[in-house]
Amino acid sequence: MSYNLFLIFLVLLSLFEVSVLVYIGERLYSVCIKKQYPAVSCRNRHIYAIATELKKHYPNMKTAVDIGSGFGRLARGIAKKTDLQVLAIENMPISICVAKFMNFVTNTKKVNFIYTDAFEYIAKSNKKFDIGFAYLGPGMNGRLCEIRSHFRILITLDAEIPGLTPTRIIDVPGGCTNYHHLGKFPNRLFIYETK
């Protein structure tokens, strides 16, 4: 019996070590090769604040895109709390695998995942979406200007789009996001309405 427990312990330890190595590897790949911030985990307070704003100000919207969806928590949360059909786009292979697995486990049917560069995909498409969400960080938000015309509403989390004036800024109580060398950014929603 103790031998079986020891084997189970070794297997679990190995899985943990592999997951840590994959996590570190993807973060290094993200920063060093892709030149982007590693994924930042969306919090429940963000999802609640966005869902509240959507229900209050944009109840008739149907489609949304999670730009740089990471593990898909924001996309799944918004899909569950609203009537939106969400397209989640991510360019990191491990993140998209985890997101698809979590989507299956949580049985979230209103989210579709695409593994590609979100900016290229949206720029090349002739599609218009109702809403776009981005939790990319202060260094990447400037690229949202390239695809802004594809959305009626664009919402960024914690960092604004440089050079654009938001329609509304919503404080999300309870914390901040640490972008290391850039400092801490209070949890906020920056909402941009396009004409």
PASEBA-1860 file (N, C-alpha, C; in nm, 3 decimals):
! residues 195
1> MSYNLFLI> 0.083/-0.120/0.000/0.000/0.000/0.000/0.087/0.125/0.000 ~ 0.188/0.130/0.084/0.272/0.249/0.090/0.352/0.266/-0.039 ~ 0.383/0.154/-0.106/0.453/0.163/-0.235/0.365/0.233/-0.338 ~ 0.236/0.199/-0.342/0.142/0.264/-0.435/0.128/0.413/-0.406 ~ 0.122/0.447/-0.279/0.115/0.589/-0.243/0.241/0.663/-0.285 ~ 0.355/0.597/-0.270/0.482/0.657/-0.312/0.482/0.681/-0.463 ~ 0.434/0.584/-0.541/0.427/0.601/-0.686/0.332/0.714/-0.725 ~ 0.219/0.720/-0.658/0.124/0.828/-0.685/0.188/0.963/-0.653
9> FLVLLSLF> 0.259/0.969/-0.541/0.330/1.092/-0.504/0.431/1.132/-0.611 ~ 0.508/1.034/-0.661/0.608/1.063/-0.765/0.543/1.113/-0.894 ~ 0.432/1.051/-0.932/0.361/1.094/-1.053/0.310/1.238/-1.037 ~ 0.248/1.264/-0.921/0.197/1.400/-0.897/0.309/1.503/-0.893 ~ 0.419/1.468/-0.831/0.535/1.557/-0.826/0.590/1.583/-0.966 ~ 0.596/1.480/-1.047/0.644/1.495/-1.186/0.551/1.586/-1.265 ~ 0.420/1.565/-1.252/0.324/1.650/-1.322/0.337/1.795/-1.278 ~ 0.355/1.816/-1.148/0.371/1.951/-1.097/0.497/2.015/-1.155
17> EVSVLVYI> 0.607/1.942/-1.156/0.732/1.996/-1.209/0.719/2.028/-1.358 ~ 0.654/1.940/-1.434/0.635/1.966/-1.577/0.549/2.090/-1.597 ~ 0.442/2.103/-1.517/0.353/2.219/-1.534/0.427/2.349/-1.500 ~ 0.513/2.344/-1.398/0.591/2.463/-1.362/0.688/2.498/-1.475 ~ 0.754/2.398/-1.531/0.847/2.423/-1.642/0.775/2.478/-1.765 ~ 0.657/2.424/-1.795/0.579/2.474/-1.908/0.537/2.618/-1.883 ~ 0.492/2.647/-1.761/0.450/2.782/-1.724/0.566/2.881/-1.740 ~ 0.683/2.845/-1.686/0.800/2.933/-1.696/0.843/2.946/-1.842
25> GERLYSVC> 0.842/2.834/-1.914/0.880/2.836/-2.055/0.791/2.927/-2.137 ~ 0.660/2.919/-2.114/0.569/3.004/-2.192/0.587/3.151/-2.155 ~ 0.611/3.180/-2.030/0.634/3.320/-1.989/0.761/3.374/-2.054 ~ 0.867/3.295/-2.056/0.991/3.339/-2.122/0.971/3.356/-2.272 ~ 0.900/3.263/-2.334/0.869/3.272/-2.477/0.788/3.398/-2.506 ~ 0.692/3.425/-2.420/0.606/3.543/-2.436/0.689/3.671/-2.430 ~ 0.775/3.682/-2.332/0.851/3.807/-2.311/0.968/3.818/-2.408 ~ 1.047/3.713/-2.421/1.171/3.721/-2.498/1.151/3.709/-2.649
33> IKKQYPAV> 1.059/3.626/-2.692/1.042/3.603/-2.836/0.925/3.683/-2.892 ~ 0.810/3.675/-2.827/0.692/3.747/-2.877/0.693/3.895/-2.841 ~ 0.778/3.934/-2.746/0.789/4.074/-2.702/0.656/4.127/-2.651 ~ 0.589/4.049/-2.570/0.463/4.090/-2.511/0.462/4.052/-2.364 ~ 0.373/4.116/-2.290/0.361/4.083/-2.148/0.305/3.943/-2.134 ~ 0.352/3.869/-2.035/0.291/3.738/-2.011/0.146/3.755/-1.967 ~ 0.070/3.649/-1.980/-0.072/3.654/-1.948/-0.095/3.701/-1.804 ~ -0.195/3.784/-1.787/-0.237/3.832/-1.656/-0.373/3.770/-1.629
41> SCRNRHIY> -0.389/3.712/-1.513/-0.513/3.644/-1.481/-0.623/3.744/-1.449 ~ -0.735/3.729/-1.517/-0.851/3.814/-1.493/-0.916/3.772/-1.360 ~ -0.964/3.869/-1.288/-1.026/3.842/-1.159/-1.178/3.848/-1.169 ~ -1.243/3.786/-1.073/-1.390/3.787/-1.071/-1.444/3.929/-1.068 ~ -1.376/4.020/-0.997/-1.425/4.157/-0.989/-1.426/4.225/-1.127 ~ -1.330/4.191/-1.213/-1.330/4.244/-1.350/-1.453/4.192/-1.427 ~ -1.473/4.062/-1.418/-1.586/4.001/-1.491/-1.717/4.060/-1.444 ~ -1.734/4.072/-1.314/-1.858/4.129/-1.259/-1.876/4.273/-1.306
49> AIATELKK> -1.770/4.353/-1.301/-1.780/4.494/-1.342/-1.815/4.507/-1.490 ~ -1.752/4.425/-1.573/-1.782/4.431/-1.717/-1.925/4.387/-1.743 ~ -1.966/4.276/-1.685/-2.103/4.227/-1.704/-2.205/4.330/-1.659 ~ -2.179/4.397/-1.548/-2.269/4.500/-1.497/-2.280/4.616/-1.597 ~ -2.166/4.661/-1.649/-2.167/4.770/-1.748/-2.240/4.730/-1.875 ~ -2.218/4.609/-1.921/-2.282/4.563/-2.044/-2.433/4.556/-2.029 ~ -2.477/4.504/-1.916/-2.622/4.495/-1.893/-2.686/4.632/-1.879 ~ -2.613/4.725/-1.819/-2.667/4.858/-1.795/-2.666/4.945/-1.920
57> HYPNMKTA> -2.556/4.946/-1.993/-2.540/5.040/-2.105/-2.551/4.978/-2.244 ~ -2.528/4.846/-2.256/-2.525/4.784/-2.389/-2.601/4.650/-2.389 ~ -2.727/4.652/-2.352/-2.800/4.524/-2.337/-2.828/4.452/-2.469 ~ -2.823/4.523/-2.580/-2.858/4.461/-2.709/-2.739/4.409/-2.788 ~ -2.621/4.413/-2.731/-2.502/4.365/-2.801/-2.505/4.212/-2.810 ~ -2.451/4.159/-2.920/-2.457/4.014/-2.944/-2.321/3.947/-2.953 ~ -2.219/4.017/-3.007/-2.090/3.953/-3.030/-1.978/4.026/-2.956 ~ -1.881/3.948/-2.910/-1.767/4.006/-2.840/-1.641/3.929/-2.877
65> VDIGSGFG> -1.528/3.997/-2.868/-1.398/3.935/-2.891/-1.311/3.962/-2.770 ~ -1.251/3.857/-2.718/-1.152/3.870/-2.612/-1.016/3.870/-2.681 ~ -0.954/3.985/-2.689/-0.829/4.005/-2.762/-0.714/3.965/-2.671 ~ -0.647/3.855/-2.702/-0.542/3.804/-2.614/-0.605/3.738/-2.494 ~ -0.679/3.631/-2.517/-0.766/3.573/-2.414/-0.693/3.494/-2.306 ~ -0.566/3.462/-2.325/-0.495/3.384/-2.224/-0.565/3.253/-2.197 ~ -0.590/3.225/-2.070/-0.656/3.099/-2.032/-0.808/3.105/-2.049 ~ -0.861/3.216/-2.095/-1.002/3.226/-2.131/-1.097/3.255/-2.017
73> RLARGIAK> -1.045/3.292/-1.902/-1.134/3.316/-1.787/-1.230/3.432/-1.813 ~ -1.180/3.541/-1.870/-1.266/3.656/-1.899/-1.372/3.618/-2.002 ~ -1.333/3.549/-2.107/-1.429/3.510/-2.211/-1.538/3.420/-2.154 ~ -1.499/3.322/-2.074/-1.599/3.232/-2.014/-1.690/3.307/-1.917 ~ -1.632/3.394/-1.835/-1.710/3.469/-1.738/-1.814/3.559/-1.803 ~ -1.772/3.630/-1.908/-1.865/3.720/-1.978/-1.973/3.640/-2.050 ~ -1.935/3.529/-2.111/-2.033/3.445/-2.181/-2.139/3.392/-2.085 ~ -2.098/3.358/-1.963/-2.193/3.305/-1.865/-2.284/3.412/-1.806
81> KTDLQVLA> -2.232/3.534/-1.792/-2.309/3.640/-1.726/-2.389/3.728/-1.822 ~ -2.369/3.711/-1.953/-2.441/3.792/-2.051/-2.494/3.703/-2.162 ~ -2.560/3.765/-2.260/-2.609/3.691/-2.377/-2.511/3.695/-2.493 ~ -2.390/3.740/-2.469/-2.292/3.756/-2.576/-2.235/3.623/-2.623 ~ -2.214/3.614/-2.754/-2.136/3.507/-2.815/-1.993/3.559/-2.820 ~ -1.897/3.489/-2.756/-1.762/3.541/-2.740/-1.662/3.463/-2.825 ~ -1.582/3.536/-2.900/-1.470/3.480/-2.974/-1.344/3.515/-2.896 ~ -1.270/3.413/-2.852/-1.150/3.435/-2.772/-1.028/3.404/-2.860
89> IENMPISI> -0.940/3.502/-2.876/-0.824/3.486/-2.963/-0.697/3.494/-2.880 ~ -0.609/3.396/-2.897/-0.485/3.388/-2.820/-0.372/3.338/-2.909 ~ -0.251/3.393/-2.890/-0.138/3.353/-2.973/-0.034/3.269/-2.899 ~ -0.063/3.227/-2.778/0.030/3.142/-2.702/-0.025/2.999/-2.699 ~ 0.053/2.902/-2.744/0.000/2.766/-2.760/-0.047/2.699/-2.631 ~ 0.028/2.712/-2.523/-0.013/2.647/-2.398/-0.140/2.712/-2.345 ~ -0.146/2.845/-2.351/-0.264/2.917/-2.302/-0.390/2.873/-2.375 ~ -0.381/2.859/-2.507/-0.501/2.822/-2.583/-0.542/2.678/-2.553
97> CVAKFMNF> -0.446/2.590/-2.529/-0.479/2.451/-2.491/-0.550/2.448/-2.356 ~ -0.496/2.522/-2.260/-0.559/2.528/-2.127/-0.699/2.589/-2.139 ~ -0.712/2.695/-2.218/-0.842/2.763/-2.234/-0.946/2.669/-2.294 ~ -0.908/2.595/-2.397/-1.003/2.502/-2.459/-1.041/2.391/-2.361 ~ -0.944/2.342/-2.285/-0.973/2.239/-2.185/-1.070/2.292/-2.080 ~ -1.043/2.413/-2.028/-1.130/2.472/-1.926/-1.269/2.501/-1.982 ~ -1.277/2.538/-2.108/-1.406/2.561/-2.172/-1.487/2.431/-2.175 ~ -1.418/2.320/-2.207/-1.482/2.189/-2.208/-1.528/2.149/-2.068
105> VTNTKKVN> -1.440/2.167/-1.969/-1.470/2.128/-1.831/-1.588/2.208/-1.776 ~ -1.592/2.337/-1.805/-1.699/2.422/-1.753/-1.823/2.421/-1.841 ~ -1.816/2.351/-1.954/-1.929/2.339/-2.047/-1.982/2.476/-2.090 ~ -1.889/2.564/-2.126/-1.926/2.697/-2.173/-1.942/2.692/-2.324 ~ -2.065/2.698/-2.370/-2.093/2.678/-2.512/-2.085/2.805/-2.595 ~ -2.091/2.921/-2.533/-2.095/3.047/-2.609/-1.957/3.109/-2.632 ~ -1.850/3.028/-2.614/-1.715/3.078/-2.636/-1.646/2.991/-2.741 ~ -1.589/3.054/-2.841/-1.509/2.986/-2.942/-1.367/3.039/-2.935
113> FIYTDAFE> -1.269/2.950/-2.941/-1.129/2.989/-2.931/-1.059/2.978/-3.066 ~ -0.971/3.074/-3.091/-0.888/3.071/-3.211/-0.744/3.093/-3.168 ~ -0.655/3.009/-3.222/-0.512/3.022/-3.194/-0.447/3.098/-3.310 ~ -0.427/3.228/-3.289/-0.363/3.312/-3.390/-0.332/3.448/-3.326 ~ -0.270/3.534/-3.402/-0.247/3.670/-3.356/-0.377/3.749/-3.371 ~ -0.427/3.801/-3.262/-0.557/3.870/-3.262/-0.556/3.993/-3.352 ~ -0.448/4.069/-3.349/-0.443/4.192/-3.428/-0.446/4.161/-3.578 ~ -0.369/4.060/-3.620/-0.369/4.022/-3.762/-0.505/3.967/-3.803
121> YIAKSNKK> -0.561/3.880/-3.721/-0.690/3.818/-3.753/-0.799/3.922/-3.770 ~ -0.808/4.013/-3.674/-0.915/4.114/-3.678/-0.892/4.212/-3.792 ~ -0.766/4.255/-3.812/-0.735/4.352/-3.919/-0.767/4.294/-4.057 ~ -0.740/4.165/-4.078/-0.763/4.103/-4.208/-0.909/4.069/-4.232 ~ -0.985/4.055/-4.125/-1.127/4.020/-4.143/-1.207/4.144/-4.179 ~ -1.316/4.122/-4.246/-1.404/4.236/-4.276/-1.522/4.235/-4.180 ~ -1.506/4.166/-4.068/-1.613/4.154/-3.970/-1.615/4.275/-3.878 ~ -1.735/4.308/-3.833/-1.755/4.408/-3.729/-1.813/4.335/-3.607
129> FDIGFAYL> -1.758/4.367/-3.493/-1.804/4.306/-3.368/-1.865/4.415/-3.281 ~ -1.954/4.373/-3.192/-2.015/4.470/-3.102/-1.914/4.519/-2.998 ~ -1.845/4.425/-2.934/-1.759/4.460/-2.821/-1.625/4.388/-2.832 ~ -1.520/4.458/-2.792/-1.388/4.398/-2.778/-1.338/4.418/-2.637 ~ -1.276/4.314/-2.580/-1.215/4.322/-2.447/-1.065/4.302/-2.463 ~ -0.986/4.375/-2.387/-0.841/4.356/-2.392/-0.781/4.376/-2.254 ~ -0.709/4.275/-2.208/-0.635/4.282/-2.082/-0.489/4.257/-2.117 ~ -0.433/4.349/-2.196/-0.303/4.328/-2.256/-0.189/4.395/-2.182
137> GPGMNGRL> -0.215/4.506/-2.119/-0.111/4.579/-2.050/-0.076/4.708/-2.120 ~ -0.011/4.797/-2.048/0.016/4.931/-2.100/0.104/4.933/-2.225 ~ 0.194/4.838/-2.240/0.281/4.837/-2.356/0.215/4.791/-2.483 ~ 0.108/4.712/-2.472/0.041/4.656/-2.590/-0.087/4.730/-2.628 ~ -0.143/4.806/-2.538/-0.273/4.868/-2.566/-0.270/4.966/-2.682 ~ -0.154/5.023/-2.712/-0.145/5.114/-2.826/-0.181/5.048/-2.958 ~ -0.158/4.917/-2.968/-0.192/4.844/-3.091/-0.343/4.833/-3.114 ~ -0.421/4.857/-3.010/-0.566/4.849/-3.026/-0.619/4.954/-3.122
145> CEIRSHFR> -0.545/5.063/-3.141/-0.586/5.167/-3.237/-0.594/5.110/-3.378 ~ -0.511/5.009/-3.409/-0.509/4.947/-3.542/-0.642/4.878/-3.575 ~ -0.710/4.827/-3.474/-0.830/4.747/-3.497/-0.956/4.808/-3.437 ~ -0.944/4.927/-3.388/-1.055/4.993/-3.318/-1.182/5.001/-3.403 ~ -1.167/5.022/-3.533/-1.283/5.040/-3.620/-1.366/4.912/-3.635 ~ -1.316/4.799/-3.590/-1.389/4.673/-3.600/-1.487/4.652/-3.485 ~ -1.490/4.747/-3.390/-1.573/4.733/-3.271/-1.659/4.855/-3.248 ~ -1.780/4.833/-3.198/-1.863/4.945/-3.154/-1.818/4.993/-3.017
153> ILITLDAE> -1.780/4.898/-2.931/-1.733/4.927/-2.796/-1.601/4.854/-2.776 ~ -1.504/4.922/-2.720/-1.376/4.859/-2.686/-1.351/4.883/-2.538 ~ -1.323/4.777/-2.463/-1.301/4.787/-2.319/-1.162/4.733/-2.287 ~ -1.081/4.816/-2.221/-0.951/4.769/-2.174/-0.955/4.759/-2.022 ~ -0.879/4.665/-1.969/-0.874/4.644/-1.826/-0.744/4.699/-1.771 ~ -0.754/4.787/-1.675/-0.644/4.840/-1.594/-0.550/4.938/-1.664 ~ -0.541/4.937/-1.794/-0.452/5.031/-1.865/-0.528/5.089/-1.984 ~ -0.516/5.221/-2.002/-0.589/5.284/-2.111/-0.514/5.274/-2.243
161> IPGLTPTR> -0.582/5.311/-2.351/-0.521/5.313/-2.483/-0.456/5.450/-2.501 ~ -0.325/5.453/-2.525/-0.257/5.583/-2.537/-0.313/5.665/-2.654 ~ -0.336/5.791/-2.627/-0.384/5.882/-2.731/-0.534/5.884/-2.751 ~ -0.608/5.798/-2.686/-0.754/5.796/-2.698/-0.816/5.835/-2.565 ~ -0.926/5.908/-2.572/-0.998/5.946/-2.451/-1.114/5.850/-2.430 ~ -1.116/5.782/-2.317/-1.227/5.688/-2.293/-1.360/5.761/-2.273 ~ -1.466/5.694/-2.314/-1.601/5.746/-2.291/-1.632/5.745/-2.142 ~ -1.593/5.635/-2.076/-1.613/5.622/-1.932/-1.497/5.545/-1.872
169> IIDVPGGC> -1.468/5.576/-1.745/-1.370/5.501/-1.668/-1.443/5.449/-1.544 ~ -1.438/5.320/-1.525/-1.507/5.257/-1.412/-1.402/5.202/-1.317 ~ -1.404/5.247/-1.192/-1.315/5.191/-1.091/-1.367/5.054/-1.048 ~ -1.278/4.958/-1.043/-1.312/4.823/-0.999/-1.246/4.805/-0.862 ~ -1.323/4.811/-0.755/-1.264/4.806/-0.621/-1.192/4.674/-0.594 ~ -1.085/4.686/-0.518/-1.024/4.565/-0.467/-0.888/4.526/-0.518 ~ -0.813/4.617/-0.575/-0.678/4.573/-0.610/-0.617/4.646/-0.727 ~ -0.508/4.586/-0.775/-0.435/4.643/-0.887/-0.363/4.531/-0.961
177> TNYHHLGK> -0.312/4.564/-1.079/-0.233/4.471/-1.157/-0.089/4.521/-1.159 ~ 0.004/4.433/-1.129/0.145/4.469/-1.125/0.212/4.433/-1.258 ~ 0.250/4.535/-1.333/0.323/4.514/-1.458/0.472/4.534/-1.435 ~ 0.521/4.484/-1.325/0.661/4.480/-1.285/0.733/4.612/-1.309 ~ 0.811/4.624/-1.416/0.893/4.744/-1.435/0.811/4.870/-1.464 ~ 0.684/4.855/-1.499/0.598/4.972/-1.523/0.519/5.012/-1.398 ~ 0.519/4.926/-1.298/0.450/4.958/-1.174/0.313/4.894/-1.163 ~ 0.240/4.939/-1.062/0.107/4.885/-1.034/0.000/4.975/-1.094
185> FPNRLFIY> -0.100/4.911/-1.155/-0.211/4.983/-1.217/-0.338/4.946/-1.143 ~ -0.412/5.046/-1.092/-0.538/5.015/-1.021/-0.636/4.945/-1.114 ~ -0.717/4.856/-1.058/-0.818/4.786/-1.137/-0.924/4.885/-1.184 ~ -0.933/4.899/-1.315/-1.029/4.991/-1.379/-1.073/4.934/-1.512 ~ -1.186/4.980/-1.558/-1.230/4.954/-1.694/-1.224/5.085/-1.770 ~ -1.163/5.083/-1.887/-1.162/5.199/-1.977/-1.251/5.163/-2.095 ~ -1.360/5.237/-2.110/-1.460/5.206/-2.211/-1.453/5.309/-2.322 ~ -1.435/5.261/-2.446/-1.425/5.346/-2.564/-1.539/5.312/-2.657
193> ETK> -1.623/5.412/-2.687/-1.731/5.393/-2.782/-1.688/5.451/-2.916 ~ -1.705/5.374/-3.023/-1.671/5.425/-3.155/-1.799/5.459/-3.229 ~ -1.791/5.555/-3.314/-1.910/5.599/-3.388/-1.927/5.519/-3.513
END
